[in-house]
């Protein structure tokens, strides 16, 4: 796969930037320069960077009025992917770290440095890339300032100018130190063969004062965030390249007479890498958008905290994902991946080396708050949603007084209450009693409910979200009469899809419906069995898939029928879950007769009919991702005031990181759908990752419960949640099947 397929643009300008950078990189750099074991050499960083600067990379985030390209930090996030994919020896991290700090200073404070860095006249180093803040001491006056101290490990120490935070007589000072007098640089042997890593000793080194006190500290925070953005972007590119190269090799390399990409073990490993790429990209792009909207001067504490948290997410999630991708690349390659001549170790080395920068994953986790947070919507909340939020605030207290839990009766009562106010199914078109909300507001609607801990799943949810879209598109005027009763919960619908021998594999369903009679008296006579039918015991009606042409191909010959469940010949039996609760039913159809008018859509086209639920399922997947963080807030609230072990705290922080990155992926998927009308690969990944993370949250909650996990009223929710979560990696497609689907449909690996 070609290099320019790694960067994923969000705008047309970014697409043009990707093409330009890819062309430059193909001319001035190849990792093969470092792969001759008999002639190992250092990469020519300055030549590569000068070429990249010609297309404006060095000045990308600098405003035009300051001599820059007038781009954004979001553009940097895209450009960095290409550099990472090529393992290019470019000082992007140091340059972004320097520009981030300098651009936050008052105009005129460092314009010359910004200009010289932007046009690649000078290459900077920054002192805040190390794992620990090294202490530097500044003495003297503004006109004769000297700095002493040791920087044990920094990127780009051989640069032309070093930016550092030092301790002065009156507090923190941000200084610029030019290479030369008082600066002793020792290049270190690095895990990453493509980056300059140095030890710098400063001995009465002349320094230029740039800022003092809070302004200096704010500039360094901004510089650190910008540098982490660049590093994270490069690591997304690392992951993308490792994935693409692994897939290419898996398609070409054969064992036992077939491509190794057809082996399930390879598919599952690469599906996990794909998930890591999409999560990482969403996390880095989120940081870029925050940097574009925040000055980090301390004027907006919420914005500053959001940036700090986003920086932490990059360190805690993107870096480990890059290590996983590099390891997978070597593993898929086998023996050839363990040779110096192959490029795989360059990418693995870069990912591993990143673990030692900016404090690593532990610093990233420490930046995550576990208490309640102010949730932001994806865009401006519409007036309609503001109205809905006010309605929920007004109605929820009375509902909770009568229904403290979210059992079936509570969900039914809440649906009826919202229906009476006109707020059930707002995503339906106005023609059918909805409000024609788009997908962004649809997700925000769910967030309003979830953030207030109102029931988010209505008693008639399957009818509202799954059955109704098919009625709207395929239903006759008489069949569309069901819609108002679905909204009001007078009719509760279930779906009769899964069968004992087919699960969710609809192509193999066996429930039959033969046609008897003629003319207006034609009937369907149904025989068969359905299982795992959600809300099957409470439902009044069923959207039933049956085989009406047994001689047709597997996905053909299936029809959709609307069946009242009080029809003679139907037997329902509850299925008791491991929690001891119901929720599912087994349904038997013995000579059940329904009229021809029960047919929904064309005969033998039931497969196509059921696909109309896809639009809501796209929003539903994103809603699931956004709910995980709310669940963690509930866990944190339960633990408030309790002593928990350090290992439990670390486990909880791991879950926080996973839930927040998944939430960011949901936001990115939502943006993609709103912009393009169709989801990208990130949407498919959400389903896979959500089930794993949700299950791990439940496991962590149970582990933290301690003795209450065994018995006691205080551990009921933890025990029940742990049991319920076993279904999350099964329902809607098992984890193993979903990995196969991702590998085959997204990565195009063979069956």
Secondary structure, DSSP 8 states (H G I E B T S, - for coil): --GGGSS--SSHHHHHHHHHHHHHHHHH--GGGG--TTS-----HHHHHHHHHTTTSTTTTS-GGGTS----HHHHHHHHHHHHHTT----HHHHHHHHHHHTTS-TTSSHHHHHHHHTTSS-EEETT-SSS---EEEEE-SSSEEEEEEEEEEETTTSSEEEEEEEETTEEEEEEEESSTTEEEEE---S-TTS-EEEEEEEEEEEEEEEEHHHHHHHHHHHHHHHHHHHHHHHHHHHHHHHHHHHHHHHH-EETTEEGGGSHHHHHHHHHHHHHHHHHHHHHHHHHHHHHH---SSS-HHHHHHHHHHHHHIIIIIHHHHHHHHHHHHHHHGGGGGSTTSTHHHHHHHHHHHTTSTTHHHHHHHT---S------SS---HHHHHHHHHHHHHHHHHHHH--S-SHHHHHHHHHHHHHTT-S-TTS-GGGTS----HHHHHHHHHHHHHTT---S-TTHHIIIIIHHHHHHH--TTGGGHHHHHHHTSS-EEEE--BTTTBT-GGG---EEEEES-GGG-EEEEEEEEEEEETTTT-SEEEEEEES-TTS-TTSSEEEEEEETTSTTEEEEEE--TTS---EEEEEEEEEEEEGGGEESSTTBHHHHHGGGHHHHHHHHHHHHHHHHHHHHHHHHHHTT----HHHHHHHHHHHHHHHHHHHHHHHHHHHHHHHSS--HHHHHHHHHHHHHHHHHHHHHHHHHGGGGTSSGGGHHHHHHHHHGGGGGTTTS-HHHHHHHIIIIIS----
